[in-house]
Amino acid sequence: MLNVLIGLLGLGLVIFLHEMGHLVAAKANGVTVEAFSVGWGRKIWSFTRGGTEYRISWLPIGGYCKMKGEHALLRAWQNRSSRIEVEEGDFYGARPWRRIIILLAGPVVNFLFAVVVLAAIAIIGYTIHTFPNRVVLASDFGSAPSAATEAGLETGDRIVAIDGSEVSTFRDLQTIIGQSAQQDLELTVARDGREFALSLTPELDTQTGAGRIGVYPWVDPVVAHVSADAAAGIAGIEPGDRIVAVDGTATPHSIAVEQALRNAQGTSVDITVERDGDRRSVTVVPDTDDAGNPSLGIAYETLQVHTPAYGLLGGVIEGARQAVETLVLTVRGIGLLFAGVDLNQALMGPVRITYMVGEIATASAQAGVGRALLSFFNFLSLISVTLFFMNLLPIPVLDGGQIVLTAAELILRRPLHPRVVYHYQMVGNVIILGLMFFALFNDILFFARG
């Protein structure tokens, strides 16, 4: 329930800012705003100022901005009129270029919100918990040969650069690879004291749309935390212990530990740990996690990296850079929908988005309030950029579709016939409704499977 509440507030904030952009632009361009609501449905409380009724409605999902004369088009079509009848202050009575500004304002505010959020994060800075840039091939542990295998990578290699960009942590590697599905990359690899170049092309993960090459992070099996009531804690394993073998099989990294536990098939295992230079063996009966995998109840040491500290100007520049980068990735992601990405997984409706916003925030809260807020607003910035792009698509009903119509009127220097505009919008309604039903159906299936 908490996930849903937080998700509603987050998604509502993004939509509210979008509508606020329309409100400010409409008033600045002489269009009367009859009502501006925070939330949908029956109003709880309202007041009127400057000719606008400001409402708080009971369903906290964004809001809406109702401009005067919005239904003039429908009346013109119903009356078979050749023109839209307008009054002073009507939306359709404003000059075309003013209407374009009003329509652009909502998406632009969403984009600016993303810039502000990302700039604030860059200025404040944060700590990343990750692992070194050393890799373990998934194909060494039962997975099918991957791009990494075919390129000649080996377990233990360090990837120090990709296309000339430095890779100092596994998070750097994940970010670049994830954004580069089906793109040729040149890797600089360090092995046995020498560096050399390898080329590979990340595969497209059809479930997520991200790139993948088939590697895990090399995590030294040094215990950082032990749950007292878990299998390792009961057996006497302590923080600082290094797991050097399981049932006599050497475990140079965490993947080897996990593989040895799976091979034991739920039976007790003899684990050799190194503590203060001495080695000792303990017998452990592994627990089972939510996914059915054997678990010791331990966490390994991570690499903590603090992001660079930006000043005010530097933070704004970095925030804008990240927002533009997110926009580029969003556009590319749309293209990947036609490259084999599973639409059932890739297309999320408002129900799943709301849940994910809340889930990300509550899951991150375990690492502290600061981490929860960081994850929450980071995800909201992604949604804001996506909303910016999607709203500017030339689909009728959306802001972008209305801008196309208004731009045509500006170029032709005369209003379009109401019948043309109305049928154009009807096509948009069909498209949007179809997408909404498809997304909602996907959301239902997602929660049914979960």
Secondary structure, DSSP 8 states (H G I E B T S, - for coil): -HHHHHHHHHHHHHHHHHHHHHHHHHHHTT--EEEEEEEEEEEEEEEEETTEEEEEEEEEEEEEEEETTTTHHHHHHHTT-SS----TT-TTTS-HHHHHHHHHHHHHHHHHHHHHHHHHHHHH--EEEE-BSBEEEGGGGT----HHHHHT--TT-EEEEETTEE--BHHHHHHHHHT-TT--EEEEEEETTEEEEEEE--EE-TTTS-EE-SEEE----BEEEE-TTSHHHHHT--TT-EEEEETTEE-SSHHHHHHHHHHHTTS-EEEEEEETTEEEEEEE--EE-TTS-EE-SEEE--EEEE-----HHHHHHHHHHHHHHHHHHHHHHHHHTTTT--HHHH---HHHHHHHHHHHHHHHGGG-HHHHHHHHHHHHHHHHHHHHHHHTSS-TTSHHHHHHHHHHHHHHTS---HHHHHHHHHHHHHHHHHHHHHHHHHHHHHHHH-
